[in-house]
Amino acid sequence: MRRTPVPGTPVTSRRAAVAAGTASAVAAAALVGVTLGLAPAASAGEFLANGGFESGSLGPWSCTGNSGSVVTGPVHGGSRALAAAATAGDTAQCGQTVTVAPNTTYTLSAFVNGSYVYLGVDGGGPSTWTPGTGGAYQKLSLSFTTGASQTSATVYTHGWYGQGTYYADDISLDGPGAPSPTPTPTPTATASPTATPTGTPTGTPTGTPTGTPTGTPTGTPTSPPAGSHTLVGYLHASFANGAGYTRMADVPNSWDFINLSFGEPTSVTSGDIRFNRCPATECPGVESDDEFKAAIAAKRAQGKKVLISIGGQNGQVQLTSTAARDTFVSSVSAIIDKWGLDGLDIDFEGHSLSLNTGDTDFKNPTSPVIVNLISALKTLKAKYGPGFVLTMAPETFFVQLGYQYYGSGPWGGQDPRAGAYLPVIHALRDDLTLLHVQDYNSGSVMGLDNQYHSMGGADFHVAMTDMLLKGFPVAGNTSNVFPALPASKVAIGMPATTNAGNGYVAPAEVNKALDCLTKLANCGTYVPRSGAQPNLRGLMTWSINWDRFGGQEFSKNFNGYFGR
């Protein structure tokens, strides 16, 4: 994020020229289940075992956190159904994995009962949901087509954080070539997973705390229900610029996440983060500390999330040592505790993150600045518990550019910062509340269509966001794929006005991008590979101040589009 809008050389122009990789994106995730063999028959039929739970046990279904059980009521059909208890830290996801045929269309359906109940296909597949069923069962249904080399699929149901128990019954996966005969499930006492789900980081740095969190959780669970579209904005809280100062109490109610800008280090490598409020000499009308703190508490009481954003254009942060890591944790904690915040936003830019030569696997990073940041964020998450909110706002250079280039490359010579956020995002994907890449102040970036996309229209936002929702091979290596993120954890970063940064698009183009990504409607030359994603979380902008300066064009358009 820029304190002031400064044109300049697009960051991607600094990359070295190397051959582009292929655009095959593969993202797969599997819950524990059973695999059913396909019979050669071509007729349509049932693929799931125990979809009505009439066996009296869960198997071959598996539920996260031992959250699932078989109950005798309420049921939709037969005498039993699945009950799964979502908690503040677990959505109670229950899944089953089956063998499928490539290039084949299947229909998944289920009858569900409860609040915020989801049905979907794991690994970046489609999903559908209902905000509530009014105490009765409601049918959810979707279709999907397998990929050219896909031989298995995991289907699932889940609830949402803190929404309580939901019920599911008569779950069905229908398609050609069903198993014959359908295996009889073996009753099991529990549904505790026996393997680590795909997506769990395999390179978690040592030093991450374990056990019961020692801090006091702040706020509510990290993500509201995915249908609750979210507007994120940055508030100029420590400096003034042409947009003028906005008091915390005067932040319009449109904003769901308010990121205080910025916490900055005492030196690049100290890890000692300080948040200094704008002085009255620079920001006339600035409120007192007590008023500022009271206004934060009032926003949080309204359900808003208030975070400290660390970094920005001037705040270079390099955690080169474990001492800097520990100082980062303690100093950030002090800011959160002093002002009563929900968590933090990582807005590392410039030279904060880079990859050492030879650090080529985003799943197992070795560069100290990466490893120490991951460890620090996991420590903070463990300290504050499930209420801790974590967001990230990287530039495209540090994320989507990783499709072509990663670090200095296998032979050196590339910009070591290329794709450097990917290991951080991947390691924290289970703890991450929102990722909102800055789709501005960017050079042209290659999308999954192997074409370069540039700022200025809806296509750029669609192509960049689709990479996050579909996943992509890092540096073109199809054996090293960055897995897709859930749409409910992804928002699109845009400038609020022409003054706020390069890459501004008018409301009509904003809406075209949202139509294309959420509905597969109104698309331009780029059509998302991830399919329609109605649960796309929302938009982020730089900034709340610039939006007010521009007559609230950005926030009013967001409210109008989502009917808020």
Steps between C-alpha positions, in 0.01 A plus 500: 500500500629843415479792742466723195421390146838482327509386137810312403647193347264204542652261747479210256737673260783402732465130426757313294394353168465124510289256306137488609368179651188318406162607634374170629359567848430204722353535848390198701403440860378178661327422826533153642251263342480187288560456129239316301598316181315581180316226315511512121125559478403824325168560673452777753495406866603571857866551591479575872485237770276554803360826364192459720700392808265205544789276605494678835866602468690772316735284293614557232429866576759688703439821696753753625559521873274202581213740431266252329257241631204300375165594655142378477348844465435726330527293183397555140465139388535168676571496870843666533694810395835671550535757777817711497577761765678812375692684770689827527807326357359229270246508216423128553590392149402142415620340179529183299746425218398292199656391172369687197563495126681782318303745287171389654211703640356411840212635709540542875195560720408490868220595734625731775355662810659787692667838463776563247524147364724426203525225240796475267785325330844542655816604318368817341174344380159669509296550815157623598347604831197624683496772768225313687226243451245618755510178700409274206709310248597677179652344188836623372626385162786569260670347196868476419715357224824321582830600346679319220712296741283506812431158656367590845277760662421591858152629570415675825251680715590754767349766721655828609696624799285538810174418320435177691381160381378438148341183359547329163319202352456313172827627354539376145764509227350395172676435172584245231684180586401470864664224710318171490423379752528792740723393790341473841677739736681360797367652825755703691491641849627843404578705194831636616724569200806282473691715254589865461266669250662642189583865549652463845852645478770236502778746566376664818803656668613383839423719793127519432323466836277206570240430763229718643514866395617721784353829383147630523317450170380823342195539282298225340619219272735610224246488218131586501278280282622503142179657373571809711684701238769713654633849426856560620661843519820655628476800732781757495549501875867594539550757224321755283490539124279656238197297604479666840470351848196288598421446866430140599150592619428651157587187300177417310315183594563351155846385609513151652879481546687817599878471465695761698787622286773441592705324762866546400831364637757704688751363247473260208631197690399581860156337489394773744169631365362833613165661428515877532182697454498803276599816692261795510752716313472265202137389545276785619195365680672180613326350803665420834634153577208432730251606234677290239496194722134550591409533132682172424302327775177643357582373150576155634174501696328553163670188364779679314856366501775750582857391420848644513651495152875450505735617229373710214715687252746631762491222761759246389499200740765228477491240777852374434548344845302317766560798729330728248219245470441501875515879516246516219261277697535696823474845338202409282329346803554823690329700224207259480454502877540876543235593246274197536535370142379184328832408337737614231544553129832419333580760234868423444627671186829597337786288629333358810465149355743324269621145444858389546674325213401133502170559683278357225218314678222726629371215718831471687661846513851545640559877471515649854275800422232260377539234769507755783193684373303176477606405852411846635152495347430150627613608846260793496217279380566251780521778758165659415311191390222458242386861531826626352456665159783472249494666159765558235531760224792400276570654160459289185879480468515291817211265414371462144841560344595171670320323215798588280786577735581392855788660684834521322410189302677168456801667342495836677467840341129563562364747753504304830176669608291345223223289657650546846159522673396154381668301781352737760148474357528124468630441851228724649212400271312330783548803727444764233179701517538692175747537217450817298775543243561857384383493139652845448839667463580187301663419172356249255472147643441171320174322585403135477423555130872569446413852387621819664234709674532866583324740736213715385203268456301212644710232326806575713309449824332186367825342380695584817225381734437183303861396563429498873169316462633236260858459620802494273832322440778706653759607242314282251586180687189281489649286778509800734149648504383782725156370608184702454372714785134486604304783341384605847861594581561709188421867436614724214720803570421817301576872535201706613567795268735612225695683772554188709722301265560371150240250381176674592194366316155657492207335683371342178828310459499402867156350453603320180784333692265397780240370252759290322661356811183429698254415222706430185299783346612816323850358448741657254785323325596305813260237635587364847640146511367467856136530395241721666598591855198661673680483835774740390541703817500852362724799432788682664603855421767755564348679675212605725637854492522511122150355469361783714701747293338356186143526627491135621469375142678172576308406817162611364551286190596202717187543713284532192644195331454273801171656609623621836 
